[in-house]
Amino acid sequence: IARTPAYAAHLESTGKVISRYHIAGAHGGVWIFDVDSHEELERLLGGSPAYNFAHFEVTALSDMSE
């Protein structure tokens, strides 16, 4: 778990994570990924140091301006 901030910083520097948020009043957070495929997202989630300790819920987002 202690390696998660470094993992996040790497993904942010490569543009794969564009935002991260804490959930107020709760344990956990929200990460917004910019990936090219479902497979890439699965690989990045699976590479997370928190993977075996966290629950993941994936929700697709779309741009409202289009």
C-alpha positions, 0 to 999 in steps of 0.5 A, a space after each residue: 500500500 505504501 508504494 501506491 503514491 509513487 505508482 500514481 505519480 508515475 501514471 500521472 506523469 505518463 498521462 494515464 491518470 488525469 485526476 485523483 480524488 479522496 472521497 470525503 468522509 470515506 476510505 478510498 478515492 477516485 482515479 480518472 484514467 485515460 486509456 486506449 482500451 479495456 485491456 490497458 485499464 485492467 493491466 494498470 489496475 492489476 499493477 497497482 500495489 493496492 490491487 489485492 487490498 482494494 475494491 474497484 468499481 469501473 465506470 466509463 465517462 463521456 464528454 458532455 460537450 460533444 
